[in-house]
Amino acid sequence: MEKFTRTDTSFLGSWWWNIDKWLLSAITVLIIIGFVLLFAASPIVAYRIGTKSTFFISKQMFFLPLALFTLFFFSSLNEKYIKIIASLIFAGALIAMVIVLFKGSDIKGSKRWINLLGRPIQPSEFMKPAFAVISSLFLCLGHITTLKIKERLIEIKGYMVAIFFWGLSCLLLILQPDYGMMLTVTAIFTAEIIVLGVKKRWFFILIGFGLSSIFLGYQFVSHVRSRIDGFLSKSPSDNYQLRTALEAFSNGGFFGRGPGEGQSQVPDAHTDFILAIAGEQFGFFLCFIILSLYVFILLRGISNIYNSKNQFKIIATMGLLTQFGFQAFVNMASTLGLIPTKGMTLPFISYGGSSLISTGILMGIILALCSKNESEVL
């Protein structure tokens, strides 16, 4: 059998020796932990809705190989194909998000899901990593073209196109409505323009947009108002999700009660509040490991681009890392009661096909951009 050595020039050999193995290892451990926690959290949720105890596990086992393949596929691409495929994904996701507004499933007052081949898909999950790449691409472009409109010459620059795509994405998300996803996209774009070094006014415009969107959501969207009111209220009945989550953490102590020994009736234990299950059954020890893995991935990604001279690589990687870190922070902070509860999955840990595959896309692109043989020429 031919040895798999550093001199191996095959496709798999080249991929293996050029990939960041520390980053890949951290992602692999997160995926394993997520699958173990799903085994611990999902049976009781399945029992509550009157279905088989393996219902969520079997569905996740369908999506997990797809996510792994997606991660491998994107991590093997070069910069040129990342830009092309991300453009196609972004365009397809925007079209699907428009369709969602008319034919999407209405769940808890929001339209975010459509059925594709008999399975529910959330298009906005796939829009996020694609947006990080597309916005980076246009932010790196200078002058694009000049249009002549009514005897006036209007110069179009790359950052203007990036702002347009950001605004369009946010508009479609607000119409669903999905303010959490809108804030994620805004966080991505804010991180990218900070790295790019644009004028400070754009930073304050984005921050103002985010804050005003939260205010308007509180005024006009009932479930946004109820979550904020529940967070601010001191009444336990208004904080049932948070109260049961904190009880779970308290019951777990440092090492937990043991697999399958959880007693707390945590809502959405397999998705938004899966960290509480980790705390109850495996204790603070596992929660600390999960947090450490997220921090390690963020720091490792930043260190990989620290000395890069490729502007697109720097901006795109920072945008993708911001999405990954922002989503993890929001999930963990809401579970601990530091911010109002928000239906946002914990990357690679929570149950969810769309989330799992889109996170595979995200981390696959990061692995590709952090690859040793990635070209430094834009």
C-alpha positions as CSV (number, residue, x, y, z in Angstrom):
1,M,0.0,0.0,0.0
2,E,1.3,3.4,-1.0
3,K,2.3,5.5,2.1
4,F,0.5,8.7,3.0
5,T,3.5,11.0,3.4
6,R,4.4,14.7,3.0
7,T,5.6,13.9,-0.6
8,D,2.2,12.6,-1.5
9,T,0.9,14.9,-4.3
10,S,-2.5,13.4,-4.6
11,F,-5.6,15.4,-4.0
12,L,-6.2,14.0,-0.5
13,G,-2.5,14.1,0.3
14,S,-2.2,17.8,-0.7
15,W,-5.3,18.6,1.3
16,W,-4.1,16.8,4.5
17,W,-0.6,18.3,4.6
18,N,-1.8,21.8,3.9
19,I,-4.8,22.0,6.2
20,D,-4.6,23.6,9.7
21,K,-4.8,20.4,11.7
22,W,-5.2,22.2,15.1
23,L,-8.2,24.0,13.7
24,L,-9.6,20.9,12.2
25,S,-9.1,19.0,15.4
26,A,-11.0,21.6,17.4
27,I,-13.9,21.5,15.0
28,T,-13.9,17.6,15.1
29,V,-14.1,17.7,18.9
30,L,-17.0,20.1,18.9
31,I,-18.9,17.9,16.4
32,I,-18.3,14.9,18.6
33,I,-19.4,16.7,21.7
34,G,-22.5,18.0,19.9
35,F,-23.5,14.5,18.9
36,V,-23.0,13.1,22.4
37,L,-25.1,16.0,23.9
38,L,-27.9,15.3,21.3
39,F,-28.1,11.7,22.6
40,A,-28.4,13.1,26.1
41,A,-30.9,15.9,25.4
42,S,-33.2,14.7,22.6
43,P,-35.0,11.7,24.0
44,I,-36.9,13.7,26.6
45,V,-37.8,16.3,23.9
46,A,-39.0,13.5,21.6
47,Y,-41.1,12.1,24.5
48,R,-42.8,15.5,25.1
49,I,-43.9,15.7,21.5
50,G,-45.0,12.1,21.4
51,T,-42.5,10.6,19.0
52,K,-39.7,8.0,19.1
53,S,-36.8,8.7,21.4
54,T,-34.4,8.4,18.4
55,F,-36.4,10.8,16.2
56,F,-34.0,13.8,16.5
57,I,-30.9,11.6,16.6
58,S,-31.8,9.8,13.3
59,K,-32.5,13.1,11.6
60,Q,-29.2,14.5,12.8
61,M,-27.4,11.4,11.5
62,F,-28.8,12.2,8.1
63,F,-27.5,15.8,8.1
64,L,-24.1,15.1,9.9
65,P,-22.5,13.3,6.9
66,L,-23.7,16.1,4.6
67,A,-22.2,18.7,6.9
68,L,-18.9,16.8,7.1
69,F,-18.8,16.5,3.3
70,T,-19.6,20.2,3.0
71,L,-16.8,21.1,5.4
72,F,-14.3,18.9,3.4
73,F,-15.5,20.2,0.1
74,F,-15.2,23.9,0.9
75,S,-11.9,23.4,2.8
76,S,-10.4,21.9,-0.5
77,L,-11.3,24.9,-2.6
78,N,-9.0,27.6,-3.7
79,E,-9.8,31.3,-3.4
80,K,-11.2,31.6,-6.9
81,Y,-13.8,28.8,-6.5
82,I,-14.7,30.0,-3.0
83,K,-15.7,33.4,-4.5
84,I,-17.7,31.7,-7.4
85,I,-19.6,29.2,-5.2
86,A,-20.3,31.7,-2.5
87,S,-21.8,34.0,-5.1
88,L,-24.1,31.3,-6.3
89,I,-25.1,30.3,-2.8
90,F,-25.8,34.0,-1.9
91,A,-27.9,34.5,-5.0
92,G,-29.8,31.3,-4.4
93,A,-30.4,32.1,-0.7
94,L,-31.7,35.6,-1.4
95,I,-34.2,34.2,-4.0
96,A,-35.2,31.5,-1.5
97,M,-35.7,34.2,1.2
98,V,-38.1,36.1,-1.1
99,I,-40.0,32.8,-1.7
100,V,-40.2,32.2,2.1
101,L,-42.1,35.5,2.5
102,F,-44.9,34.1,0.3
103,K,-44.8,30.3,0.7
104,G,-42.8,29.8,3.9
105,S,-44.0,28.0,7.0
106,D,-45.3,30.3,9.7
107,I,-43.8,29.2,13.0
108,K,-44.3,31.4,16.1
109,G,-45.1,34.4,14.0
110,S,-42.1,34.2,11.7
111,K,-41.7,32.8,8.1
112,R,-38.2,31.4,7.9
113,W,-38.6,27.9,6.5
114,I,-39.4,26.3,3.1
115,N,-39.7,22.6,2.2
116,L,-37.1,21.3,-0.2
117,L,-37.3,17.7,-1.3
118,G,-39.7,17.1,1.6
119,R,-37.3,18.6,4.3
120,P,-37.5,22.0,5.9
121,I,-34.7,24.4,5.0
122,Q,-33.9,27.8,6.4
123,P,-32.3,29.8,3.5
124,S,-31.0,32.6,5.7
125,E,-28.6,30.1,7.4
126,F,-26.8,29.6,4.1
127,M,-27.0,33.3,3.3
128,K,-24.8,34.2,6.3
129,P,-21.4,32.6,5.3
130,A,-22.0,33.5,1.6
131,F,-22.6,37.1,2.6
132,A,-19.3,37.2,4.6
133,V,-17.5,36.2,1.4
134,I,-19.4,38.3,-1.0
135,S,-19.2,41.5,1.1
136,S,-15.5,40.9,1.6
137,L,-15.0,40.6,-2.2
138,F,-16.7,43.9,-3.0
139,L,-15.1,45.7,-0.1
140,C,-11.7,44.8,-1.5
141,L,-12.7,46.2,-4.9
142,G,-12.1,49.8,-5.7
143,H,-13.7,51.5,-8.7
144,I,-16.2,49.1,-10.5
145,T,-17.9,51.2,-13.1
146,T,-19.4,54.7,-13.9
147,L,-23.0,55.1,-14.9
148,K,-24.4,58.0,-16.9
149,I,-27.8,58.9,-15.5
150,K,-29.6,62.0,-16.7
151,E,-26.3,63.7,-17.8
152,R,-24.7,62.9,-14.4
153,L,-21.8,60.5,-14.0
154,I,-22.2,58.3,-10.9
155,E,-19.2,56.3,-9.9
156,I,-19.9,52.9,-8.4
157,K,-17.4,51.5,-6.0
158,G,-17.1,48.1,-4.4
159,Y,-18.1,49.2,-1.0
160,M,-21.3,50.6,-2.3
161,V,-22.3,47.2,-3.7
162,A,-21.3,45.6,-0.4
163,I,-23.6,48.0,1.5
164,F,-26.4,47.3,-1.0
165,F,-26.2,43.6,-0.4
166,W,-26.0,44.1,3.4
167,G,-29.1,46.3,3.3
168,L,-31.0,43.9,1.0
169,S,-30.2,40.9,3.3
170,C,-31.3,42.8,6.4
171,L,-34.5,43.9,4.7
172,L,-35.4,40.3,3.9
173,L,-34.6,39.2,7.4
174,I,-36.7,42.0,9.0
175,L,-39.7,41.0,6.8
176,Q,-39.6,37.4,8.1
177,P,-39.0,38.7,10.9
178,D,-35.6,37.4,12.2
179,Y,-33.9,40.1,14.2
180,G,-31.3,37.7,15.6
181,M,-30.1,36.8,12.1
182,M,-30.2,40.4,11.0
183,L,-28.0,41.4,13.9
184,T,-25.6,38.5,13.0
185,V,-25.3,39.8,9.4
186,T,-24.7,43.3,10.7
187,A,-22.0,42.1,13.1
188,I,-20.3,40.4,10.2
189,F,-20.4,43.5,8.1
190,T,-19.3,45.7,11.0
191,A,-16.2,43.5,11.7
192,E,-15.3,43.6,8.0
193,I,-15.4,47.4,7.6
194,I,-13.4,47.8,10.8
195,V,-10.7,45.5,9.4
196,L,-10.9,47.3,6.1
197,G,-10.4,50.7,7.8
198,V,-13.3,52.6,6.3
199,K,-14.4,55.9,7.7
200,K,-15.7,55.9,11.3
201,R,-19.1,57.1,10.4
202,W,-20.0,53.8,8.8
203,F,-19.2,52.0,12.0
204,F,-21.6,54.3,13.9
205,I,-24.2,54.0,11.2
206,L,-24.2,50.2,11.5
207,I,-24.3,50.3,15.3
208,G,-27.2,52.8,15.1
209,F,-29.0,50.6,12.7
210,G,-28.7,47.6,15.0
211,L,-30.0,49.4,18.0
212,S,-32.8,51.1,16.2
213,S,-33.8,47.7,14.7
214,I,-34.0,46.2,18.2
215,F,-36.1,49.2,19.3
216,L,-38.5,48.9,16.4
217,G,-38.7,45.1,16.9
218,Y,-39.7,45.7,20.5
219,Q,-42.4,48.1,19.5
220,F,-44.0,46.2,16.7
221,V,-43.0,42.4,17.0
222,S,-44.8,40.6,19.8
223,H,-42.3,37.8,20.4
224,V,-39.4,40.2,20.5
225,R,-41.3,42.3,23.0
226,S,-42.2,39.3,25.2
227,R,-38.5,38.1,25.2
228,I,-37.2,41.5,26.3
229,D,-39.9,41.9,28.8
230,G,-39.3,38.4,30.2
231,F,-35.6,39.2,30.5
232,L,-36.3,42.5,32.4
233,S,-39.0,41.0,34.5
234,K,-38.3,39.6,38.0
235,S,-41.3,37.3,37.8
236,P,-40.2,33.6,37.5
237,S,-43.3,32.8,35.4
238,D,-42.0,35.3,32.8
239,N,-38.6,33.6,32.7
240,Y,-39.5,29.9,32.6
241,Q,-36.8,29.1,30.0
242,L,-34.1,30.9,31.8
243,R,-35.2,29.6,35.2
244,T,-35.1,26.0,34.2
245,A,-31.8,26.4,32.4
246,L,-30.2,27.9,35.5
247,E,-31.6,25.1,37.6
248,A,-30.0,22.6,35.2
249,F,-26.6,24.3,35.6
250,S,-27.1,24.3,39.4
251,N,-28.0,20.6,39.5
252,G,-24.9,19.7,37.5
253,G,-22.2,21.2,39.7
254,F,-18.7,20.8,38.5
255,F,-18.8,17.2,37.0
256,G,-22.5,16.8,36.3
257,R,-25.1,14.2,37.3
258,G,-24.0,11.8,34.6
259,P,-25.3,11.0,31.1
260,G,-29.1,10.6,30.9
261,E,-29.5,11.7,34.6
262,G,-30.8,15.1,34.0
263,Q,-34.0,16.1,35.8
264,S,-34.7,19.7,34.7
265,Q,-37.4,20.2,32.1
266,V,-35.5,22.6,29.9
267,P,-37.4,23.9,26.9
268,D,-35.7,23.4,23.5
269,A,-33.1,21.3,25.3
270,H,-31.8,19.9,22.0
271,T,-31.4,23.3,20.2
272,D,-31.3,26.7,21.9
273,F,-30.7,25.5,25.4
274,I,-28.5,22.5,24.8
275,L,-25.7,24.1,26.9
276,A,-27.9,23.7,29.9
277,I,-28.1,20.0,29.3
278,A,-24.3,19.9,29.1
279,G,-24.1,21.7,32.4
280,E,-26.6,19.4,34.2
281,Q,-25.4,16.0,32.9
282,F,-21.7,16.7,32.4
283,G,-21.1,19.7,34.6
284,F,-19.2,22.9,34.4
285,F,-16.2,20.9,33.3
286,L,-17.7,20.2,29.9
287,C,-19.1,23.7,29.5
288,F,-15.6,25.1,30.1
289,I,-14.2,22.7,27.4
290,I,-16.9,23.9,24.9
291,L,-16.2,27.5,25.7
292,S,-12.4,26.9,25.4
293,L,-12.9,25.3,22.0
294,Y,-14.8,28.2,20.6
295,V,-12.1,30.7,21.9
296,F,-9.4,28.5,20.5
297,I,-11.0,28.4,17.1
298,L,-11.4,32.2,17.0
299,L,-7.8,32.8,18.2
300,R,-6.3,30.2,15.8
301,G,-8.2,31.7,12.9
302,I,-7.0,35.2,13.7
303,S,-3.4,34.0,14.1
304,N,-3.5,32.3,10.7
305,I,-4.3,35.6,8.9
306,Y,-2.2,37.8,11.2
307,N,0.8,38.1,8.8
308,S,-1.2,37.7,5.6
309,K,-0.9,40.2,2.8
310,N,-4.0,39.1,1.1
311,Q,-6.7,41.6,1.9
312,F,-9.6,39.5,0.8
313,K,-8.4,36.6,2.9
314,I,-8.1,38.8,6.0
315,I,-11.5,40.5,5.7
316,A,-13.4,37.3,4.7
317,T,-11.8,35.3,7.5
318,M,-12.6,37.9,10.1
319,G,-16.2,38.1,8.8
320,L,-16.7,34.4,9.1
321,L,-15.0,34.2,12.5
322,T,-17.3,37.0,13.7
323,Q,-20.3,35.0,12.6
324,F,-19.1,31.9,14.3
325,G,-18.1,33.8,17.6
326,F,-21.2,36.0,17.6
327,Q,-23.6,33.1,17.2
328,A,-21.8,31.1,20.0
329,F,-21.8,34.1,22.3
330,V,-25.5,34.9,21.8
331,N,-26.5,31.3,22.5
332,M,-24.4,30.9,25.6
333,A,-25.2,34.4,27.0
334,S,-28.9,33.9,26.6
335,T,-28.8,30.5,28.2
336,L,-27.0,32.0,31.2
337,G,-29.4,35.0,31.4
338,L,-26.9,37.6,30.4
339,I,-29.1,38.8,27.4
340,P,-32.7,38.2,26.4
341,T,-33.4,34.7,25.1
342,K,-32.8,34.3,21.3
343,G,-33.5,31.3,19.1
344,M,-29.9,30.9,17.9
345,T,-28.2,27.6,17.7
346,L,-24.8,26.8,19.2
347,P,-22.5,26.0,16.3
348,F,-21.8,22.3,15.8
349,I,-23.5,21.5,19.1
350,S,-27.3,22.3,18.7
351,Y,-29.7,20.1,16.7
352,G,-30.6,21.4,13.2
353,G,-29.9,20.4,9.7
354,S,-29.7,23.9,8.1
355,S,-27.5,25.2,10.9
356,L,-25.2,22.2,10.9
357,I,-24.6,22.3,7.1
358,S,-24.2,26.1,7.0
359,T,-21.6,25.9,9.8
360,G,-19.8,23.3,7.8
361,I,-19.7,25.7,4.9
362,L,-18.4,28.5,7.2
363,M,-15.7,26.5,8.8
364,G,-14.7,24.8,5.5
365,I,-14.1,28.3,3.9
366,I,-12.1,29.3,7.0
367,L,-10.0,26.2,6.7
368,A,-9.4,26.8,3.0
369,L,-8.4,30.4,3.6
370,C,-6.1,29.3,6.4
371,S,-4.5,26.6,4.3
372,K,-0.7,26.7,3.9
373,N,-0.9,26.6,0.1
374,E,-3.5,29.4,-0.2
375,S,-2.3,32.0,-2.7
376,E,-1.4,35.4,-1.3
377,V,-2.5,37.0,-4.6
378,L,-6.0,38.5,-4.8
